Amino acid sequence: MASREGWSYRYYLSKEMTLVFISAICLFVYLFISITVPIQVFPEFFFYPWLVSKGLVQYRDFFDHHGFLTNILFSPFMGNGAVLISTLFVVVQCIQFVLIASLVSERIKNPILFSLLLVLYGAFQFTIIGQQIWFDQLMAFLLMSAWYFFEIRREGVGWLFFAFATMIKPPGFIFIVPFYLLTKNKKKIFIFIGAWIISLLYFYQQGGLVALWQQLMLFNTSYIQSTYRTHILWIGPKLFAGIGLAYISIIILSLLKKKKNASLILACFYGALLFFQGLAKVNLAISVPFFVILFAERLADKKFKKISLLIFLVFFLIIGRDAIKTYGEIRYRTPYLSLLPAKEIAELKRIVGPVSDKKVLVVGNRVELYYHLSVLPPEFIPLRFPWIDAVYPHHYSFDGIRIVIIPKTFNAYENISNSEMTALKRSFHRIGQTTSFTVWRYNNK
């Protein structure tokens, strides 16, 4: 009897080691493919954190309708620029891959199915995010971290990670339902509440709480309504969808005895709902890990295994094709921060010369120039888009400005009007140009 138990233990251990070995190989392949593609770092992830690193307070000192945690977390790394942020992004990707492998291994012990699920996750994740840093992907990482800690009964840590996720993207509050269902100690939700209270007290102390409410809540609400009024998912249908999800939640809870399964299905529904809120492919990053784990749950269920396996294989082939297509499309793209060569940056610095904060105005959205010149922008809303201008109409003001930098080409909505150009020429003269920009100096300077 003892020998049989010993054999069973060694067999179990060998299976576990096999899954670990498969996870390591899949992670290595995923990492190798990821680093062969340029990582896209948009201004929201280096310019705004840089402003915070300079002592500015988000919402109070500059406009930003996104969550505040990314700016706080990334601001200490601004001394090394966006290169370090790209490295952190890769590290986050690897940790999330390990979390997925751990959660899938608890449900699937078959090495072949386990391998296919990890490949599916890697392909799905790569297709959706396209190696670009965005809020939804970072939020998905924190949500998966929270889910992992809830499953291993470290619920306090789970609620803290969930708080962090909602500080990156507040609509993530909707996940409080599945997470609450997972917990045994309901009182630990006060860790989540406490984290938010501390954050709001910080902005209150800094004089930015009202601005936070206006930009993070009111602006996003008006933006969603004005932008998606012509789409099928406007405020009415969304309300209907929310009520529908509430009824689905009740049905799931009545049919399923395992809270874990009910929570997982709810998480998939909520992730899909948040995707429709944004209507962009990258918004689906919130749902990707939950759908993969849901596949693992269904494949582990012997009752519907054949149907689940058929659906999984069809899905696997479609996502695999899309991943190959995505790799071909982004393999040789030029990252945002590489659009301006180092030689041109040096030339621009030479033309501009020494200048104080808020004395340089960059026309358009080339806010990386402020970063390269190490001068704070004079405008409260330095990064503009049509949906921002629809709420906050924009006009360039040259009061107190000593240097104006104008791109030679830019999007139509970034353009400077004829009247503004006339005012510029009246008070400024051109002092030089680079391949991409013209530089103007105030006449009295």
Buried (B, 14 or more C-beta within 10 A) or exposed (E): EEEEEEEEEEEEEEBEEBBEEBBEEBBEEBBEBBBEBBBBBBBBBBBBBBBBBBEBBBBBBBBBBBBBBBBBBBBEBBEEBBEBBBBBBBEBBBEBBBBBBBBBBEBBBEEEBBBBBBBBBBBBBBBBBBBBBBBBBBBBBBBBBBBBBBBEEBBBBBBBBBBBBBBBBBBBBBBBBBBBBBBEEEEBBEBBEEBBEEBEEBBEEBEBBEBBBEBBEEBBEEBBEEBBEEEEBBEEBBEEBEEEBEEEBEEBBEEBEEBBBBBBBBBBBBBBBBBBBBEEBBBBBBBBBBBBBBBBBBBBEEEEBEEBBEBBEEBBEEBBEBBEEBBEEBEEBEBBBEEBEEEBBEBBBEBBEEBEEBBBBBBBBBBBBBBBBEBBBBBEBBBBEEBBEEEEEEEBEBEEBBBBBBBEEBEEBBEBEEEBBEBBEEBBEEBBBBEBBBBBBBEEE
